[in-house]
């Protein structure tokens, strides 16, 4: 296998659009949940089939919002009610958000 060719689409790595298509077809939901002692957390669901991507996206969201949280098992949990900011950042990254 040639290192410069994508295994999924067969295009050269520079022209590969697999990652962009994956983002556009993934439907994410952003909800508010409460945890112990009534603390609000923002929960992003929809990446259960790609837990590695969820962990990477969680790091980017935490850094962009300057908040704590985690990204495990395809579920992203951020401290506080950050729904509007999360939706904005996800849409900027090319995800479809509901």
GROMACS elastic network, one bead per residue, 0.5 to 0.9 nm:
[ bonds ]
;  ai    aj funct       b0    kb
    1     4     6  0.87689   500
    1     5     6  0.78543   500
    1     7     6  0.83915   500
    2     5     6  0.57490   500
    2     6     6  0.86019   500
    3     6     6  0.78645   500
    3    12     6  0.89989   500
    3    13     6  0.83812   500
    4    11     6  0.85274   500
    4    12     6  0.55631   500
    4    13     6  0.54248   500
    4    14     6  0.81102   500
    5     8     6  0.88789   500
    5     9     6  0.84616   500
    5    10     6  0.58485   500
    5    11     6  0.56456   500
    5    13     6  0.54250   500
    5    14     6  0.87514   500
    5    16     6  0.84144   500
    6     9     6  0.58327   500
    6    11     6  0.55825   500
    6    12     6  0.59869   500
    6    13     6  0.55560   500
    6    16     6  0.66060   500
    6    18     6  0.85975   500
    7    10     6  0.56518   500
    7    11     6  0.81835   500
    8    11     6  0.83204   500
    8    16     6  0.89127   500
    8    18     6  0.72862   500
    9    12     6  0.87797   500
    9    16     6  0.70645   500
    9    17     6  0.79527   500
    9    18     6  0.68938   500
   10    13     6  0.86770   500
   10    16     6  0.80159   500
   11    14     6  0.80438   500
   11    15     6  0.61580   500
   11    16     6  0.55639   500
   11    17     6  0.84589   500
   12    15     6  0.54570   500
   12    16     6  0.61074   500
   13    16     6  0.50668   500
   13    17     6  0.87045   500
   14    17     6  0.88520   500
   16    19     6  0.76808   500
   16    20     6  0.86335   500
   17    20     6  0.53259   500
   17    21     6  0.61777   500
   17    22     6  0.86032   500
   18    21     6  0.51743   500
   18    22     6  0.61142   500
   18    23     6  0.87374   500
   19    22     6  0.50355   500
   19    23     6  0.63592   500
   19    24     6  0.88236   500
   20    23     6  0.51677   500
   20    24     6  0.63304   500
   20    25     6  0.87423   500
   20    94     6  0.74244   500
   20    95     6  0.88864   500
   21    24     6  0.51363   500
   21    25     6  0.61368   500
   21    26     6  0.85196   500
   22    25     6  0.53696   500
   22    26     6  0.61096   500
   22    95     6  0.86662   500
   23    26     6  0.53165   500
   23    27     6  0.82832   500
   23    93     6  0.81683   500
   23    94     6  0.60227   500
   23    95     6  0.50164   500
   23    96     6  0.73951   500
   24    27     6  0.77450   500
   24    94     6  0.61187   500
   24    95     6  0.52996   500
   24    96     6  0.59114   500
   25    95     6  0.77260   500
   25    96     6  0.71738   500
   26    46     6  0.70660   500
   26    47     6  0.76619   500
   26    95     6  0.65979   500
   26    96     6  0.63717   500
   26    97     6  0.85024   500
   27    45     6  0.86345   500
   27    46     6  0.61444   500
   27    47     6  0.84852   500
   27    95     6  0.71129   500
   27    96     6  0.51509   500
   27    97     6  0.58389   500
   27    98     6  0.69962   500
   28    44     6  0.66137   500
   28    45     6  0.56411   500
   28    47     6  0.72932   500
   28    90     6  0.87911   500
   28    95     6  0.72996   500
   28    96     6  0.62299   500
   28    98     6  0.61284   500
   29    43     6  0.80238   500
   29    44     6  0.56369   500
   29    45     6  0.52595   500
   29    46     6  0.64342   500
   29    87     6  0.88927   500
   29    96     6  0.87498   500
   29    97     6  0.57891   500
   30    42     6  0.68950   500
   30    43     6  0.56910   500
   30    45     6  0.66135   500
   30    83     6  0.63820   500
   30    84     6  0.89901   500
   30    86     6  0.76904   500
   30    87     6  0.71531   500
   30    97     6  0.73177   500
   30    98     6  0.68137   500
   31    41     6  0.84625   500
   31    42     6  0.58204   500
   31    43     6  0.52091   500
   31    44     6  0.65629   500
   31    45     6  0.82064   500
   31    83     6  0.69757   500
   32    40     6  0.67678   500
   32    41     6  0.58525   500
   32    43     6  0.60787   500
   32    44     6  0.89667   500
   32    80     6  0.86432   500
   32    81     6  0.66256   500
   32    82     6  0.84875   500
   32    83     6  0.72528   500
   33    39     6  0.83653   500
   33    40     6  0.58089   500
   33    41     6  0.53268   500
   33    42     6  0.63073   500
   33    43     6  0.68527   500
   33    81     6  0.87006   500
   34    37     6  0.82266   500
   34    38     6  0.55036   500
   34    39     6  0.53566   500
   34    41     6  0.58873   500
   34    42     6  0.86256   500
   35    38     6  0.56355   500
   35    39     6  0.52655   500
   35    40     6  0.64096   500
   35    41     6  0.70861   500
   36    39     6  0.61192   500
   36    40     6  0.89136   500
   39    79     6  0.82196   500
   39    80     6  0.73324   500
   40    79     6  0.67878   500
   40    80     6  0.50359   500
   40    81     6  0.59010   500
   41    69     6  0.86313   500
   41    77     6  0.64833   500
   41    78     6  0.55864   500
   41    81     6  0.58141   500
   41    82     6  0.79310   500
   42    76     6  0.80964   500
   42    77     6  0.57391   500
   42    78     6  0.50762   500
   42    79     6  0.63493   500
   42    80     6  0.61899   500
   42    81     6  0.55633   500
   42    82     6  0.60264   500
   42    83     6  0.62007   500
   42    86     6  0.84254   500
   43    75     6  0.71864   500
   43    76     6  0.56857   500
   43    78     6  0.64698   500
   43    79     6  0.89419   500
   43    83     6  0.84335   500
   44    47     6  0.82546   500
   44    74     6  0.87618   500
   44    75     6  0.60762   500
   44    77     6  0.65184   500
   44    78     6  0.84066   500
   44    86     6  0.85736   500
   45    48     6  0.72790   500
   45    74     6  0.71583   500
   45    75     6  0.54100   500
   45    76     6  0.67734   500
   46    49     6  0.78354   500
   46    50     6  0.88591   500
   46    74     6  0.71387   500
   46    75     6  0.73989   500
   47    50     6  0.52781   500
   47    51     6  0.63621   500
   47    52     6  0.89748   500
   47    53     6  0.73903   500
   47    54     6  0.59256   500
   47    73     6  0.82401   500
   47    75     6  0.65542   500
   47    76     6  0.85652   500
   48    51     6  0.58472   500
   48    54     6  0.78514   500
   48    73     6  0.61350   500
   48    75     6  0.65061   500
   49    73     6  0.85343   500
   49    74     6  0.67352   500
   50    53     6  0.55232   500
   50    54     6  0.64746   500
   50    73     6  0.81748   500
   50    74     6  0.60860   500
   51    55     6  0.63040   500
   51    56     6  0.87310   500
   51    71     6  0.79997   500
   51    72     6  0.67225   500
   51    73     6  0.51463   500
   51    75     6  0.77059   500
   52    55     6  0.52768   500
   52    56     6  0.64010   500
   52    57     6  0.86457   500
   52    71     6  0.89000   500
   52    72     6  0.86004   500
   52    73     6  0.83306   500
   52    74     6  0.75287   500
   53    56     6  0.51099   500
   53    57     6  0.59924   500
   53    58     6  0.84192   500
   53    74     6  0.76892   500
   54    57     6  0.50575   500
   54    58     6  0.59297   500
   54    59     6  0.86259   500
   54    71     6  0.57911   500
   54    72     6  0.71287   500
   54    73     6  0.76575   500
   54    74     6  0.50519   500
   54    75     6  0.66434   500
   54    76     6  0.66245   500
   55    58     6  0.50658   500
   55    59     6  0.63972   500
   55    60     6  0.88420   500
   55    70     6  0.75216   500
   55    72     6  0.63084   500
   55    73     6  0.82590   500
   55    74     6  0.73033   500
   55    75     6  0.83734   500
   55    76     6  0.75804   500
   56    59     6  0.52732   500
   56    60     6  0.64886   500
   56    61     6  0.88247   500
   56    71     6  0.78362   500
   57    60     6  0.50512   500
   57    61     6  0.61248   500
   57    62     6  0.85239   500
   57    71     6  0.78094   500
   57    76     6  0.81983   500
   58    61     6  0.51156   500
   58    62     6  0.60084   500
   58    63     6  0.84716   500
   58    69     6  0.75828   500
   58    70     6  0.63423   500
   58    71     6  0.51926   500
   58    72     6  0.88251   500
   58    75     6  0.87777   500
   58    76     6  0.58937   500
   58    77     6  0.79109   500
   58    78     6  0.81611   500
   59    62     6  0.52034   500
   59    63     6  0.61382   500
   59    64     6  0.85334   500
   59    69     6  0.85725   500
   59    70     6  0.78582   500
   59    71     6  0.76815   500
   60    63     6  0.51954   500
   60    64     6  0.60214   500
   60    65     6  0.85377   500
   61    64     6  0.50079   500
   61    65     6  0.59397   500
   61    66     6  0.80953   500
   61    67     6  0.82868   500
   61    78     6  0.83807   500
   61    86     6  0.72345   500
   61    89     6  0.75359   500
   61    90     6  0.84530   500
   62    65     6  0.52973   500
   62    66     6  0.55550   500
   62    67     6  0.51748   500
   62    68     6  0.59606   500
   62    69     6  0.66815   500
   62    70     6  0.83613   500
   62    78     6  0.72120   500
   63    66     6  0.51080   500
   63    67     6  0.70135   500
   63    68     6  0.85846   500
   64    67     6  0.81588   500
   64    89     6  0.81739   500
   65    68     6  0.87043   500
   65    82     6  0.82561   500
   65    85     6  0.76112   500
   65    86     6  0.80954   500
   67    78     6  0.69156   500
   67    79     6  0.63193   500
   67    80     6  0.80508   500
   68    77     6  0.86160   500
   68    78     6  0.59407   500
   68    79     6  0.55545   500
   68    80     6  0.87426   500
   69    76     6  0.74709   500
   69    77     6  0.53193   500
   69    79     6  0.55784   500
   70    75     6  0.81238   500
   70    76     6  0.58135   500
   70    77     6  0.53293   500
   70    78     6  0.65465   500
   70    79     6  0.89368   500
   71    74     6  0.66188   500
   71    75     6  0.56084   500
   71    77     6  0.63475   500
   71    78     6  0.86141   500
   72    75     6  0.54554   500
   72    76     6  0.65944   500
   72    77     6  0.84693   500
   73    76     6  0.84176   500
   78    81     6  0.81820   500
   78    82     6  0.76761   500
   79    82     6  0.78310   500
   80    83     6  0.87861   500
   81    84     6  0.84102   500
   82    85     6  0.54469   500
   82    86     6  0.59909   500
   82    87     6  0.85910   500
   83    86     6  0.51587   500
   83    87     6  0.60998   500
   83    88     6  0.85837   500
   84    87     6  0.52494   500
   84    88     6  0.62276   500
   84    89     6  0.87385   500
   85    88     6  0.51228   500
   85    89     6  0.62150   500
   85    90     6  0.86017   500
   86    89     6  0.51830   500
   86    90     6  0.60368   500
   86    91     6  0.85072   500
   87    90     6  0.52001   500
   87    91     6  0.61059   500
   87    92     6  0.85769   500
   87    97     6  0.64975   500
   87    98     6  0.83777   500
   88    91     6  0.52929   500
   88    92     6  0.62564   500
   88    93     6  0.88013   500
   89    92     6  0.50618   500
   89    93     6  0.63599   500
   89    94     6  0.88816   500
   90    93     6  0.50778   500
   90    94     6  0.64911   500
   90    95     6  0.54928   500
   90    96     6  0.76405   500
   90    97     6  0.71915   500
   91    94     6  0.50431   500
   91    95     6  0.51493   500
   91    96     6  0.64091   500
   91    97     6  0.68331   500
   92    95     6  0.74976   500
